[in-house]
Amino acid sequence: MALGKKRLEELVRIGGRLPEREQLELIARLSAHLANKRARRAQRVSWMEMAGVGAEVWKGMDAQEYVRQERASWHM
């Protein structure tokens, strides 16, 4: 729900009156809130939609050879 430009400006003005430490806390909380919101949205992607993503990376690569190389790198 949009607050409208006037309401947003009022919130910015009120936030600007907070001590610097509290302004930073407000920014951190808003950022965390948005990051969580984005993460929840990203989780809604169906795994079926991911089919074929990155196929060009694996094109022409032998799966067994890749696994052998990966396992060999673990012992370095």
C-alpha positions as CSV (number, residue, x, y, z in Angstrom):
1,M,0.0,0.0,0.0
2,A,1.5,3.3,-1.1
3,L,1.6,6.0,1.6
4,G,1.8,8.8,-0.9
5,K,4.6,11.3,-1.5
6,K,3.4,13.7,1.3
7,R,3.3,10.9,3.9
8,L,6.7,9.7,2.8
9,E,8.2,13.2,3.1
10,E,6.7,13.4,6.6
11,L,8.4,10.1,7.6
12,V,11.7,11.2,6.2
13,R,11.4,14.5,8.1
14,I,10.6,12.7,11.4
15,G,13.4,10.2,10.8
16,G,15.8,13.0,10.1
17,R,15.2,14.4,13.6
18,L,16.3,11.1,15.3
19,P,19.9,11.0,16.7
20,E,22.4,9.6,14.2
21,R,22.6,6.2,15.9
22,E,18.8,5.8,15.8
23,Q,18.8,6.9,12.1
24,L,21.3,4.1,11.3
25,E,19.2,1.6,13.3
26,L,16.1,2.6,11.3
27,I,18.0,2.2,8.0
28,A,19.3,-1.2,9.2
29,R,15.8,-2.4,10.2
30,L,14.2,-1.2,6.9
31,S,17.0,-2.8,4.9
32,A,16.6,-6.1,6.8
33,H,12.9,-5.9,6.3
34,L,13.3,-5.4,2.5
35,A,15.9,-8.2,2.3
36,N,13.6,-10.6,4.1
37,K,10.7,-9.6,1.8
38,R,12.9,-10.2,-1.3
39,A,14.1,-13.6,0.1
40,R,10.6,-14.7,0.7
41,R,9.6,-13.7,-2.9
42,A,12.6,-15.6,-4.3
43,Q,11.7,-18.7,-2.4
44,R,8.4,-18.8,-4.4
45,V,10.3,-19.8,-7.5
46,S,9.4,-23.3,-8.5
47,W,12.4,-25.6,-9.0
48,M,10.7,-26.6,-12.3
49,E,11.4,-23.1,-13.5
50,M,15.1,-23.6,-12.9
51,A,15.3,-26.5,-15.4
52,G,18.2,-25.8,-17.9
53,V,19.6,-22.8,-16.0
54,G,23.4,-22.8,-16.4
55,A,23.3,-25.5,-19.0
56,E,25.9,-23.7,-21.0
57,V,28.4,-24.1,-18.1
58,W,28.1,-27.9,-18.3
59,K,27.8,-28.3,-22.1
60,G,30.3,-30.8,-23.4
61,M,31.5,-31.8,-19.9
62,D,31.6,-35.4,-18.9
63,A,29.8,-35.8,-15.6
64,Q,32.0,-38.6,-14.3
65,E,35.2,-36.6,-15.1
66,Y,33.8,-33.5,-13.4
67,V,33.0,-35.5,-10.2
68,R,36.5,-37.1,-10.3
69,Q,38.1,-33.7,-10.6
70,E,36.0,-32.3,-7.8
71,R,36.8,-35.1,-5.5
72,A,40.5,-34.8,-6.3
73,S,40.4,-31.1,-5.4
74,W,39.2,-32.0,-1.9
75,H,42.5,-33.7,-1.0
76,M,44.8,-30.8,-1.9
